[in-house]
Amino acid sequence: MSIGSTNDTQMVIITGMSGAGKTVAIQSFEDLGFFCVDNLPPTLLPKFLELMKESGNKMNKVALVMDLRGREFFDSLFKALDDLAETSWVTPQILYLNADDSTLVRRYKETRRFHPLAPSGLPLEGIKLERELLEELKGRAQIIYNTSGIKPKELREKILEEFSVNKKSTFTVNVMSFGFKHGLPIDADLVFDVRFLPNPHYIDHMRPKTGLDEEVSTYVLKWNETHKFLEKVTDLLSFMLPHYKREGKAQLIIAIGCTGGQHRSVALAEHIARHFQDEYDTRVTHRDIEKRKGNQS
């Protein structure tokens, strides 16, 4: 199977000075939905291209970090780039991350790490050698970012702005229902307890149903305390979500919990997700909706 016509596939090769922000960069591309490989030896690039072609369109956005951690392979990078330029279905971009010497020295001191080219010497010695070795590659880069005066969050924002096709999808709001009797969700950012609301479990004909059923949802949402809760929660989230997004968070998980995770939390998670769906990439999941035995939700 082959990938389609010219430029169907987006490939970004991330390289540059050690300490200039390649880790932040690769994480940013992961948030954009790129298939990411850190520290790919250039000699493996042809084999990687074969895998991409065999995958069809499943790997049509790829970001690769190539730097001097693989310096024994580095001379082969230029040949690999030349071969890549001959392909008709992918046009690579080189993103080169740079920073001035004083900034790089300070970052190495803060992290207490050795420079890969000066494992037993001064960081500045490794920095100067690395800058010389990378000079030709820098000249071939289409995009160069100097990260000396910017924070990791600002670098992430630059990358998202440069490479995002649908900027709305870079921040996802995931609303999850769950039951406290099954344990707190360990990946939740915000947790709201709705066990104070009237419980459909105690109405016999509603007990086997869930908050996805209109009758149960109507019951949960009809109470004054439910209206007041939703008013306060949506107002709070309307204030918080833009700040989370501006801070650079890729996903916010909002967990709504009742006793068993079948009735109240399900209905309210659906309602909250609908409230924000036009403004954010919003998804809803129901962790415990099928755990009905002995349930009190």
Long-range contacts (C-beta under 8 A, 24 or more apart in sequence): 1-53, 1-54, 1-55, 1-56, 2-53, 2-56, 2-89, 3-52, 3-53, 3-56, 3-57, 3-60, 3-89, 3-90, 4-57, 4-89, 5-88, 5-89, 6-88, 6-89, 6-91, 7-89, 7-90, 7-91, 8-57, 8-60, 8-89, 8-90, 9-52, 9-59, 9-60, 9-61, 9-62, 9-89, 9-90, 10-34, 10-60, 10-61, 10-62, 10-90, 10-91, 10-93, 10-163, 11-62, 11-63, 11-64, 11-84, 11-90, 11-91, 11-92, 11-93, 12-62, 12-63, 12-64, 12-92, 12-93, 12-94, 12-95, 12-163, 13-63, 13-64, 13-66, 13-81, 13-92, 13-93, 13-94, 13-95, 14-63, 14-64, 14-65, 14-66, 14-95, 14-97, 15-65, 15-66, 15-67, 15-94, 15-95, 15-96, 15-97, 15-134, 15-137, 15-141, 16-67, 16-95, 16-96, 16-97, 16-98, 16-134, 16-138, 17-97, 17-98, 17-99, 17-104, 17-127, 17-130, 17-131, 17-134, 18-67, 18-68, 18-69, 18-104, 18-115, 18-116, 18-117, 18-126, 18-127, 18-130, 19-99, 19-104, 19-107, 19-108, 19-115, 19-127, 20-97, 20-98, 20-99, 20-104, 20-147, 21-97, 21-99, 21-145, 21-147, 21-152, 21-155, 22-65, 22-67, 22-97, 24-152, 24-155, 24-156, 25-63, 25-65, 25-95, 25-97, 25-155, 25-159, 26-63, 26-65, 27-156, 28-155, 28-156, 28-159, 28-160, 29-63, 29-159, 29-163, 30-63, 31-156, 31-160, 31-170, 31-250, 32-61, 32-159, 32-160, 32-163, 32-164, 32-170, 33-61, 33-169, 34-61, 34-62, 34-63, 35-59, 35-61, 35-62, 35-63, 36-62, 36-63, 36-64, 36-65, 37-62, 37-63, 37-64, 37-65, 38-65, 39-65, 39-66, 39-67, 39-69, 39-70, 40-64, 40-65, 40-66, 40-70, 41-66, 41-70, 41-73, 42-66, 42-70, 42-73, 42-74, 42-76, 42-77, 42-79, 42-80, 43-73, 43-76, 43-80, 45-77, 45-80, 45-83, 45-84, 46-80, 46-83, 49-84, 49-87, 49-90, 52-90, 53-89, 68-116, 68-117, 68-130, 68-133, 68-134, 69-116, 71-116, 71-117, 71-133, 74-133, 77-137, 78-136, 78-137, 81-140, 93-142, 93-143, 94-137, 94-140, 94-141, 94-142, 94-143, 95-141, 95-142, 95-143, 95-144, 95-145, 95-159, 96-134, 96-137, 96-138, 96-141, 96-143, 96-144, 96-145, 97-144, 97-145, 97-147, 98-138, 98-144, 98-145, 98-146, 98-147, 98-148, 99-146, 99-147, 99-148, 100-146, 100-148, 101-127, 101-128, 103-147, 103-148, 103-149, 153-247, 153-248, 156-248, 157-248, 168-280, 168-281, 169-281, 170-250, 171-244, 171-245, 171-249, 171-250, 171-251, 171-252, 171-280, 171-281, 172-250, 172-251, 172-252, 172-280, 172-281, 172-282, 172-283, 173-241, 173-251, 173-252, 173-254, 173-273, 173-276, 173-280, 173-281, 173-282, 173-283, 174-251, 174-252, 174-253, 174-254, 174-282, 174-283, 174-284, 174-285, 175-254, 175-256, 175-269, 175-272, 175-273, 175-282, 175-283, 175-284, 175-285, 176-253, 176-254, 176-255, 176-256, 176-269, 176-284, 176-285, 176-286, 176-287, 177-211, 177-255, 177-256, 177-257, 177-258, 177-261, 177-265, 177-266, 177-268, 177-269, 177-284, 177-285, 177-286, 177-287, 177-288, 177-289, 178-255, 178-256, 178-257, 178-261, 178-265, 178-287, 178-288, 179-257, 179-258, 179-259, 179-260, 179-261, 179-262, 179-265, 179-287, 179-288, 179-291, 179-295, 179-297, 180-257, 180-258, 180-259, 181-259, 181-260, 181-261, 181-295, 181-296, 182-260, 182-261, 182-287, 182-288, 182-291, 184-255, 184-257, 185-253, 185-255, 185-287, 187-253, 188-253, 188-254, 188-255, 189-252, 189-253, 189-254, 190-240, 190-252, 190-253, 190-254, 190-255, 191-255, 191-257, 192-233, 192-254, 192-255, 192-256, 192-257, 193-257, 194-229, 194-256, 194-257, 194-258, 194-264, 194-265, 194-268, 195-257, 195-258, 195-259, 195-264, 196-225, 197-223, 197-225, 197-226, 197-229, 197-258, 197-264, 198-223, 199-258, 199-259, 199-263, 199-264, 199-296, 199-297, 200-263, 200-264, 200-297, 201-259, 201-260, 201-262, 201-263, 201-295, 201-296, 201-297, 206-263, 208-292, 209-263, 210-262, 210-263, 210-266, 210-286, 210-289, 211-262, 211-263, 211-264, 211-265, 211-266, 211-267, 211-268, 211-269, 211-270, 211-286, 211-289, 212-266, 212-267, 212-270, 212-286, 212-289, 216-263, 216-266, 216-267, 217-267, 217-270, 217-271, 220-263, 220-264, 220-267, 220-268, 221-267, 221-268, 221-271, 226-268, 229-268, 230-268, 230-271, 230-272, 233-272, 234-272, 234-275, 234-276, 237-272, 237-276, 241-276, 241-279, 241-280, 245-280, 258-297, 259-295, 259-296, 259-297, 260-288, 260-291, 260-292, 260-294, 260-295, 260-296, 260-297, 261-286, 261-287, 261-288, 261-289, 261-291, 261-295, 261-297, 262-288, 262-289, 262-291, 262-292, 262-295, 262-297, 263-297, 264-297, 265-297, 266-297
